[in-house]
Amino acid sequence: MAAGGAAAGPPALETRDPVLAAFAAEVGAEGAVAVAGGRTRWDRGGPLTPGTRELRAPHGIVAYTPAEMTVVVRAGTTVAELHQELGAHGQRTALPERGGTVGGAVAVGENHRDKRARGTVAVSVLQVRYVSAEGRLITGGGPTVKNVTGFDVPRLLTGSLGTLGLLCELILRTNPIPARSQWLAADGADPFAVDAALLRPSAILWDGTRTWVHLEGHGPDVAADTATLGGLGPFAEVEGPPELPAHRWSVEPGRLRNLGRAGAPADGLPVAPFVASVGVGTIWAGEAQPAARPAAAIAAISRQLKDNFDPTGRLNPGRRVGW
């Protein structure tokens, strides 16, 4: 999709960096190839075609200026390493803290559990440097949103599972760590009533019986929301959120009300166990997302993008996104 209504065109111009150039040379221009990170989401999109060559992306934080609230980081860097460095300066990102690398999290397109406070991964990725199917180093996007013209390459590659290009470096938007953070939980509380009553919770999680709420912000604001929760159930402070099951997918937020009901499986929703993010529509469950065929128009666009970016099908062969 073109950003700001701009006409679609080729990706941005080639960029030069000795570390990234060496990675591009390793990728080359022939043969099936994929990048392996922490393998925390390795099966997403289907198994790789046997015989696919697996590589490791470059690693390390290249540049970080806290005042600008952006960081340049190589794709092979773990999210834990990145957040440790940012945390020392009171900042964080929208990337999920479930293990794995920065490139893997962006390639899967998984948002943090606290999406309501941190924003989405797609919006936080300002620029990507990646290796194309032809083995070229390409830069897409820019340090600020204003610099994006033509193809919005960062958003195209976010969630593409490495099928359009192999990520090697990114510029990410950071955001400040709130002054206070507190988790509360209650059995039997209505998570949808909680969602309606609170102004800006970072997360509301629900497993069909128990509700967890993450409050962040200045002390007086957190105290006020805590008082509001007192009228909605027996909420008490807890150490943190529940453990999230392995598989994740998204539905319309309103459909979460059907979770746990007898008819839910026919609606493509799990009965139990699950953890749902109320107000967001994300579900984590022990089983993979029910198979669903994308709309014909979406499948056609996805197939055309794949053909444009990787006409020979050499990047992460076997993985499919939207078709």
N, C-alpha and C positions, 0 to 999 in steps of 0.2 A: 504494500500500500504506500502511496506517496504521502509524505508529510505535508500538512497544511495545504492539501489540494494540489501540490506540485505534480507535474507530469512525471510518470515513471521513467527511469533511465538506468544506465549501468551503475554499479556500485562506485563508491568514491575512489580517488586515485590511490595508486600503490604507495605504501609507506616503507621506509628503510630503517632497520635496526639490526645490528649484528646477531643478537640472540634470536630474534624472530626470523631473521633470514636463514639461520641455521636450521630452525624448526621447519621452515617452508621447504628447504632443501631435503630434509628428512621425509617430509610428506611426499614430495615429488609430484609428478603429473600422471602417474599410471598406477594401476592396481588398487584393489579394495583396501581402504584404510579407515581407522577410527582412533579416537583419543580416549584413553582410559584415565579416569580420575580416581576417586575413592571407592568406586563401584557400589556406592550406597543406593543408587537408582539404576543399576546397570541393565535391568531387564525391561525398562520402560520402552514401549514402542515395538517390542518384539526382539527376538534374538538376532545377533549379528550373523551374517552369512559365513559359514565355515571357511577358514583360510584368510579371513580379514586380518590385515596387519594392524597391530595395536601400538600406539605411541603414547608418550607422556608429554603434556603441554609444558611450556616454560613456567618457572616458579619464581615467586618473589614479589615484594611491593616495590614498584619503580619510583613513585613520587607521591607524596602526601602533604598537602598544605591544609591544616585544620581550618584556617580562616576562610578558605574557599569552599570547604565542605565537599571536596571531591578527592578521590584517590585513584591512582593509576596502579593496577595490580595485574600480574600475570595469571593466566587461567589455571595453572597447576597449583596455585597457592590454596591451602585449605581455608575454609571459611573461619575456622577457629583461629588460625594464625592472623588472618586479616582483622578479625574482631578484637583480638588481643592488642594489636597495635592501635586500632582506632579507640578502643576503650581507655587506653592510657591518656587520651586527649578528650575524653567525654563524648565520644561519638560512636556510631554503629551504622549498619546498613539494613536494607530490606531482605537480605539473603537469609535463608533458614539455617538454624544452628542444629542440623541433624547429621553432622559429619559430612565428609566429602569436600570437593574443591569448589572454588569460585566458578570456574568454567562449567563444571557439572551442574551446579545449582541453576546457572543461567540457561544452560542448554535444555534442562528439564523444565525451566520456567516455574519452579516452585516458590511460592511466597512464604515469608515467615509466618509462624503461628499468630504473631501480633500484627497482622497486615493492616488492621484498622489504625494503628499508630505509626507503623513504619512505611506504609505505602507498598506499592507493588514492585516486583523485580523489574518488570518491563519498563516502568517509568524511571527507575533508578539507574538503568544502564544508559549512559549518555553516549558512549562511543565503544565500538568494538574493533579490534584488529584480529583478523582471521586469515586462514589459508584457504584459498578457493580450490575448486576441483581441478583447476589448471596448475596448481602449485604456486600461485602468486600470493604475496602478502597484500591484503586489502584493508583499508580503513573505511569504516562506515560510521556516520554520526559525527558528533563534535563535542567539545568540552562543555558547551551549553546548548540548550534546546534550540536557540536561535540559529545555530550553525547547521541545522539539519535541513537538507534539500534533497529532492528526488526520492529515491527509495529510502524509507526509514529502516535502514539495515539493522540497527540494534534491536528493534522490535521484531523484525522478521526472524532473526537468529535466536531470540529468546523463546525457549520452548520448542525449538526446531530439532532437538535431539542430535545435533551435529550433522544433520542431513543436507544442510545448505552451505555450510562452511565450518572449518575446524577452528574454534576459538583459541587465541593465544594471549591476548591482552585486552583489558577493559578499563574504561573510566567509569567509576560508579559515583553516584550521588550519596553522600552520607547524611545522617541526621543526628541531632543531639540526644544523649541519654538523659531521660527525665530525672529530676531531682529526687523523686521518690517512686518506688515500685512496690506494689503489694498484691498478693494473690489471696482471694477469699473463696470459700466453697460452702455449699449447703446442699443437703439432700432434700428432694421434693420441691425445690423452688422452681418457678416457671421461668425458663431462660428467655422466653419471648417478652414477658413482662419486664424482666431485667433490662433487656435491650431497649424497650420503650422508655424506661425510666431514667437511664443514665445518658449523660450528654455525649461523652466520648471515651468509652472503655477501650482498652487496647485489645482485649479478647474476651469473648464469652464462649466457653466450651461446655458441652453437654453430652452425657453418655446415655440419655434416656431416663436417668434417675438422679444423677448428681450434676450440679452446675458449678463451674469454676469461673471466676471473674478476675481479670487482670486490670488493676487500676494503676495508672502512671500519671505523673505530673507534679505540680507544686504541692507541698504539704497540705495547705488549706483545701485545695480542690479534691485531693484524694480523701481527706477526712470528710468532706461533704458527701462524696459519692458513697463512702463507707456507711454514713448515716442513712442514706437513701436505701441501701441494700438491707439495712436492719428492718425495714418495713416490708421487705419482700420475701423473707425467709430467715431461717436460723444460720445466717452466714457467719463464719469464723475464719480468721486468718490461717492460711496453710503455707507450707514451704514453697509450693510451686504447682505447676499444672500437672495433669495426668500424663502418663506415657502415651505417646501417639502410636497407633498401629502402623504397620509398614506401608499399606497401600492408601493412596490419596486420589480423590477426584472431586469435581465441583458440580454443583447443581444450582438451580435458582434458589435463592435464600428462603423463599416461601415454602418450598417443598420439604424443608427440614422438619416441619410440623408432622409429616407423615412417618418420620423415622420411628422404628420400633413397633409400628402397628402391624396387624396381621396381614393386611393387604400390601404392605410396603414392598416385598420382594417383586411383585408384579409391576411395581412402579420403578424398578431398578434401584431400590434403596435397601440397605441392610437392616435386619432386625436387631442383631446384637452379635458380638460386641462392636461398638463404634464410638467415635468421638467426633462431634460436629462443631464447627465454628459458626455460631448463631450470628445472623446479620451479614455473613460473608458467603456461606453456602459451601464451604469446604467440608468434606467428610474424610475421616481416616478410618479404615476398617481392616480386619484381618485378611479379607479376600480382595482380589483385584477388582478394578472397575468392571461392571457388567459391559459386555461387548455391545457397541452401538455403532451403526453405520452413519457417517456424517451426511449432511444434506448434499444433494448432488452438486449444487453450486459451490459449496465449500470444498468438496472433494476435487472439483475441476480446477479451482484456483490453486489449491495446494499442489496438485499434480503439475500445473503449469509452472509454479515457482520452482519446484524440484527440477523440472526439465530445464529451466533457465539457469539456475545456479549450479546444477550438477547433471548435465545431459547424459553422461555415461554411467551415472549411478554408482560412483566409486566411494562416496562419503557415507560411512556408517550403513552399508548395504544391509537390508533386512529390517531396518527400523522404518516405521511409517508414522507420519503425522498428518492427520486430517484427510487421508485418502485410502 
